[in-house]
């Protein structure tokens, strides 16, 4: 995309994932792949979104800020032909018309809901909470994942299907949070903010994850997973990222899939708008859901199976106890959970994961 990712530009690089659980501490470097670099990058969302927006402006986009889309504009046939919005400090009501609307509005999916596209209950859902803290660990060169999360509202020693994370942002702060899947029977009754505080209370005090070092409130959000809102194109509306439920069921990651689905959608939209409005254009746009299904469908189906298995506390306990002490197995698991494989691989683990994706019926 032409974005400068030099470390001098404010990015912090990391070497891999440090996994902690079952009494084991394991460092797993990012795999050596032809299609990805061997390092990760961290940036706050505030910076990242700003960089993307200004990069888009340089490419010719018009950036409209201080705006809130309030609803769809439909023609007589029920097709989306624009949006209503309130802009500026005085909340002036305006209407924008467009041949297509691309929604990257996140989990709320207001436009999708307005067109009758409700969340699918047969797909996974998660919740994540996070907070920034001033910490001496702000420049740690590994992302950190803690696998043993317990429901603080219960006296039982039940592991929840999820993990806590810690990673340095490089500006004096760490991003600290946790995510839990809805496949657990404890999901609805759990106070996730309380659970996060309880988890942090058990970490070393010198790390600085205490109330006085917090730089903001605990914030939370839902994680819509495994294509939990479909179809991804209908009646002039293209869904991307969280608005189409594209969060990875294995690990709760959403940004990569938002970026990738936007790239896939943009390529098809360019092709579609080069054709006359009507059946020719619609044929191109109708290919978008199939492209997403071909790209992620099998992998997300595996993720659904994974989520269902982790809903049983015994599964999580067994996975932590017997999986963590085996580095070779954990390297395979890292590739699977992070969806990091080469499509035309010679590596055995890559071939196994790619075969599983193809064998699984696409969601």
N, C-alpha and C positions, 0 to 999 in steps of 0.2 A: 504493500500500500504506500510505500515511499516514506514510512515513518522511521526516523532515526532512533535506533535502539541502543546507541552507545551509552556506556555506563556514566559518562560525563554529562549526559542529558537527563539524569535523574532516575534511571532504571537501576534496580539491583538484581544481579544475577544469582541463581542458585544452582547447586550441583545435582540435587535429587530430593528424595523423600526419606525422612527419618521416621520410622514407625516404632511406637512404644506400646507394649501390651503383653500380658501374660508373663510379666517379669523379664521381658526381653527388650532390648534396645537395638534396632537394626537400621543401618544406613544403606539405602538403595539408590545408586546413581541413576540418573535418567538414561534410558537405553540408547545405544549407539544405532541410529537409524538413518537411512538415506533421505527420508522425507521430513525429518525434524532435526533441529540442532540438538546438541547434547547438553543444553542448559535451559533453565527456565527464567522467566522475567517477572518481576513484581512491580506494580505501580498502583497507587490508590485509584479507586473508581473516579474520584473527583478529577484527578489529573488525566486519567486514561480517556474518559469521556470528552474532556476538553480538547485533548490532542486529536481525537478522532473527528470532532466537530470542525476544528480549524483545518484539518487536512482535507475534509470534504469541501469546505469553502474554497480552498486553493484549487480543488478539482472542478469547481464551477457550481457547487450547490449554494442555495440561499439558506442561511441560518435564521430561523425565527425563534427568538427567546421570549421569556416572560409570557408564554402561551399555554393554554390549557384546552385541549380538544374535549368538547362536551358531548358530541354525538355525531351520528352519520347524516349525510344528505343522500337520499335515495330518489331514483326516478320512479316512474309509474310501474315499471316492471320489478321493482324491488332491488335494483342494482345500485351499488354504492358508486356515487359520482362525485363525492367530496366529503368534507367534514365541516361541522360547526365548531367554533372556538371562541374563547375569551382571551383577549390579549392586553398586555400592558397593565400598569397599576390601577387604571380605572375599569378594568375588566370589560373592555369594549367588545361587543359581540360581532363576529365577522363570519363569513362563509368562504371556504376555499373549494374550488372545483378542480377535478383532476381526472384523467382517463383511468388511473389506477391509484389505489391507496395501499401503501405498504406499512404494516403495523409492527413496530418494534417497541410497543408500549409496556411490555413486561407482563407480570403475572395477572394484573387486573383484567387485561383483555376486554376493555370496555366496548371497543368497536365490534369485536368478535361476538360478545354477548348481545349487543344491540342487533346483530344479524342472526341471532338465534343459535350461536355456536357455544354451547355450554360445556363445562368441564366433564370429561369422561370419568366416571367413578371406578371403571375397571383398570385404570392406570395408576401407577404409584404417585405418591405425593410426599413431600418432606417439609420440614421446617428448619430454618437455620437462624441462629442469633450470633451477633458478633459485636466486638468493641475494640477500640484502639487504646493502647496503653504506652506511656513512656517506659522504655525498658532498655537495659544494657544489651539485650539480645536483638536489637533492631537490625543488626547487619549479619545475622546468622545466614550461612550460605546453604542451609537445607530447610525445606519446608518440613514441618513436624506434624505428625498425625498420632493422636492418642485414641486407642481402640476401646478402652474400658470405661464406658459411660453408664452411670446407674441413675435410676429414677430417685431423685432426692425426696419425693413425696411418699416414698414407700420404705419400710424397714427391711424389705427383702433384698437379697443380693442378686438382683436380676440385671443382666447386661442388656442395654438397649441397642437396637440396630442403628448404629451411627458412629460418629467419631468426633473428637475435638481436634482443633487445629491451632497451630501457632506458626506464624512466619513474620520475619522482619520486613519492614517497609523501607528501611534504609535512611529514614529521616529522623531517627531517634525513637520511633514507635514500632510496636508490634501489632499485627492484626491477630486477634484471638477470638475464637468462636467455636461453635459446635453445630452439628446437623443431625437430625434424627428422622428416620423413615416412618411412614404411617402404618407399616405392616405389623407393628407391635401393638398388643392389646393395651399398653400403657400410654399410647400416643395422645389420645384425646385428653386425658386427665393430668398430663405432665406440665408443670410450670418450667418452661425451658430457660427463662432468665434465672430463676432460682437454681436450676440444675447447673447452669454455667458458673454462677457464683460459688456453689458448693464444690465444683470441680477445681476452680482456681484456688480456693482456700487450701487445697491439698498440694499445690505446687510450691517449689522453693520460694521463700519470701524475697530473696535477693534478685529474682527475675523481675520483680516490680509489677506483677499483675494484681494490683491492689486498688482500692477505691480512690485513694489520693493520687494515684498515677494515671487514672483514666482521663482521656482527653475528650470524652463525649459520652452520651448515653449508650446503653445496650440497645441495638436495633435488630429487628427480626423481619423475616420475610418467608413466604411460602415458596417451595421449590416444585414447580409443575414438571413432572417427569414423563419420559417415554411416550411422547406424542399424546398428551392427555387432552388436547383440544384439536379436533379435526372437523372438516377438511382444511388443509392449509392454504387452499385457494378456493374461493367461491364468490361469485357475484361482484367482482371488482375489488376484492379484498385479499391481499397476500399477507400471511402470518409468518413471522420470523421469530426465532429465539423463544423466550419465555411465553410470549403471547400464543405460541403454538405448542406449548408444553414440551419443549425440546431439551430440558435438563437431563443430564446423564444419570440414569437410575443407579449406576454403580457407585458414583462418588459425589453426586450433587453439584457437579460443575455445569455452569450455564453459559459463561461468557464465550468460550470457544465455539459452542454450538450456535449461539446468537450470531457471532461473526461469520461462521461458515455458512449458515443458512441464508444470511443476508447476501453473501457472495453468490450462492447458488440462485437465489431469487433474482438478484440484479441481472445476472447473465440472461435469464429467461425473459425478464421484463424488457431488456434491451431488444431481444429478438422479437418479442410480441409487439412492441410499439413501432417496429419497423414495418409491420403489416397493417392492412386496413382494419378499422374497428369492425367487429362482427365475428363470424365463425372462424376466419383464419387466425385472428388474434387469440381467440378463446382456446383454440387447439394447442397453441404454444403454452398458454398459462395453465391449462389443465395438466400439463406434463410436470408441473412443479411438485405436487404431492408424490408422484411416482419417483421423481429424482430423490426426494427426501427419503422415501421408503427404501429405495435401492441403496442409498448411502448409509442410513442408520437403522433401518427396520429390523434386521436380524440381530444387530448388537443390542438394540433396546429390548427385544424379546428376551435375550439372555439376561439383560438387566432386570426384567420383570421376574424371571425365575429366581434370580439372586435375591431380590427384595423379599419375595415370598418366603424363601428359605430362612433369611435372617429374622423374619418375624417370630421364629421360635427361639426363645432365649437359649435353649440348649445348643442350637446351631452356632450362635455367636460365641458361646463359651468354648465349644470344641474348636472352632476356627482359630480363636485366639490362643488357646492352650497348645494345640498341636501344629498349627500352621506357622506361628511366629518363630519357633526355633529352627526352621528349615529355610535358609537363605535362598536356595535354588527355587523352591516353591514360591517364596515371597516375591522373587524377581518376576516370575511368571504372573503372579497375581497383580503386581504393579502394572505390568503391560496390559492385562485384561481390564483392570479397573480404570486405568487412565486412557484406555483406547489408543495405546501407542504401539502400533505395529506398521511394518512396511507392507504395502499391498502385494508386492511381488517379492516375497521374502525367501531367504535361504535359511534363516534362523528357525530352529525347530519350534520354539514357543510361538513365534509369529505365525507359522504355518498352522499350528493347532488352533490358535485363536481365530485366524481368518476362516478356517474350515468350520468352526463352530458358528461363526456369523452366517455363513452360507447355509448351513444345515438348519438353523433356527428359522421358523416361519416368521416372516416380517410382520411387525405390528401395523 
